[in-house]
Amino acid sequence: MEPRNSEKITSPCHRGRRLVLRSLLGTYTASFLPWALSQPPIDAGPGAFLALSVLLTARQSLDGEQAAHLYDALLADDPAFPSAARSLLSLIKERNIDPLHLQRVLDREKSPLAPLPRKVAMAWFMGVVGAGDKARVIAYEKALNAVIVSDVLKPPTYCYGAYASWTKKPT
């Protein structure tokens, strides 16, 4: 005697398969949500900075130690940085601004937050915080401009000229 359809569907084997399929589908769907937008920052300062960094760099994982160094340097450079980062993050969430168009939107509106994405991107990609005489190199070989191409290129760890030759202006 062959089992009825209802017995086939409710068998433990089918329930296990369905559970696995549902969890895989849920995980796959959740992967499309940027985690920075789906979770509120835990700590208002560094958390907002890290969430903003994930959006601006388009990288889901960033080095936590480097993030702490960059945050400390940005905070030392501008004491209002944490509140500006929170404001920018909330503006992005409220208006659902695409990170690819964020700078253009801020520049067009002449927003006081317009310099912030550039500062954060410069810190992550170049490893430099500040400008002019106040510029400081926080990361070099761990800056994203070196990390992105690290499979082929390695940043030099020494100067090619004589000692202090980099301090002289080119002729």
C-alpha positions in Angstrom: 0.0 0.0 0.0 1.4 3.3 -1.1 1.4 6.3 1.4 -1.0 9.1 0.8 0.1 12.5 -0.4 -0.3 14.0 3.1 2.0 11.4 4.6 4.7 12.1 2.0 4.6 15.9 2.7 4.8 15.6 6.5 7.5 13.0 6.6 10.6 14.0 8.6 12.7 13.9 5.5 10.6 16.5 3.7 10.3 18.7 6.7 14.1 18.8 7.1 14.5 19.6 3.4 12.0 22.4 3.7 13.7 23.8 6.7 17.1 23.8 5.0 15.6 25.4 1.9 13.9 28.1 3.9 17.0 29.0 5.9 19.1 29.1 2.7 16.5 31.3 1.0 16.4 33.6 4.0 20.2 33.9 4.2 20.4 34.6 0.5 17.8 37.3 0.7 19.4 38.9 3.7 22.7 39.1 1.9 21.2 41.7 -0.4 20.6 44.1 2.5 23.7 46.1 3.4 24.3 45.3 7.1 25.2 48.9 7.8 21.6 50.0 6.9 19.9 47.1 8.6 21.4 47.5 12.0 21.7 50.7 14.2 25.2 51.5 15.3 26.0 50.1 18.7 28.2 52.9 19.8 27.2 56.3 18.4 30.7 57.4 17.4 32.8 54.5 16.1 29.7 52.5 15.1 28.4 55.3 12.9 31.8 55.7 11.4 32.1 52.0 10.6 28.6 51.9 9.1 29.4 55.0 7.0 32.7 53.5 6.0 31.0 50.3 4.8 28.7 52.3 2.6 31.4 54.6 1.2 34.0 51.9 0.5 31.5 49.3 -0.7 33.3 46.7 1.3 31.4 44.4 3.7 34.4 43.7 5.9 36.9 46.3 7.1 39.9 45.9 9.4 38.7 46.7 12.9 42.1 47.8 14.2 42.6 50.1 11.2 39.0 51.5 11.7 39.9 52.4 15.3 43.1 54.2 14.2 41.3 56.1 11.4 38.4 57.0 13.7 40.8 58.3 16.4 42.7 60.4 13.8 39.5 61.8 12.3 38.3 62.6 15.8 41.6 64.4 16.6 41.4 66.3 13.3 37.8 67.4 13.9 36.1 67.0 17.3 32.6 67.3 15.6 33.3 64.3 13.4 31.2 61.8 15.4 28.1 63.9 15.2 28.7 64.7 11.5 29.0 61.0 10.8 25.8 60.2 12.6 24.0 63.1 10.8 25.3 61.9 7.4 24.3 58.3 8.1 20.8 59.3 9.2 20.5 61.5 6.1 21.4 58.5 3.9 18.8 56.3 5.6 16.0 58.9 5.6 16.4 59.9 2.0 17.6 56.4 0.8 20.5 58.0 -1.1 22.5 55.7 -3.2 26.2 55.8 -2.0 27.3 56.2 -5.7 25.4 59.4 -5.9 25.9 60.7 -2.4 28.7 63.1 -3.1 26.9 64.6 -6.0 23.7 65.1 -4.0 25.6 66.8 -1.1 27.6 69.0 -3.4 24.5 70.1 -5.3 22.7 70.9 -2.1 25.7 72.7 -0.7 25.4 70.6 2.4 27.7 71.3 5.4 28.2 67.5 5.4 29.7 67.5 1.8 33.4 67.3 2.9 32.7 64.2 5.1 32.5 61.5 2.5 35.7 62.7 1.0 37.5 62.6 4.4 36.3 59.1 5.1 37.2 57.9 1.6 40.6 59.5 1.8 41.2 57.9 5.2 40.3 54.4 4.0 41.7 54.5 0.5 44.8 56.6 0.9 45.4 56.1 4.6 45.8 59.9 5.1 43.8 62.0 7.6 43.9 65.8 7.4 45.1 68.1 4.7 48.2 70.3 4.1 50.6 70.6 7.0 48.1 68.7 9.2 48.0 65.6 7.0 49.1 62.4 8.7 49.6 59.0 7.3 47.7 56.5 9.4 47.8 53.5 7.1 50.1 52.7 4.2 50.3 49.1 3.2 46.8 48.5 4.8 45.2 51.4 3.0 42.5 50.2 0.5 44.4 51.5 -2.5 47.2 49.0 -1.7 44.9 46.2 -0.5 42.8 46.3 -3.7 45.8 45.6 -5.9 47.8 43.5 -3.5 47.4 40.4 -5.5 49.6 41.9 -8.2 51.4 45.0 -6.7 53.1 45.6 -3.4 53.7 49.1 -2.1 57.4 49.9 -1.6 58.5 49.9 2.0 61.6 52.0 1.4 62.7 55.1 -0.6 64.5 54.6 -3.9 66.7 57.6 -3.5 69.3 58.7 -0.9 68.2 59.3 2.6 65.7 62.2 2.9 65.7 62.7 -0.9 61.9 62.7 -0.8 62.0 65.9 1.2 63.5 68.0 -1.6 61.3 69.6 -4.2 61.8 68.2 -7.7 63.8 70.4 -10.0 
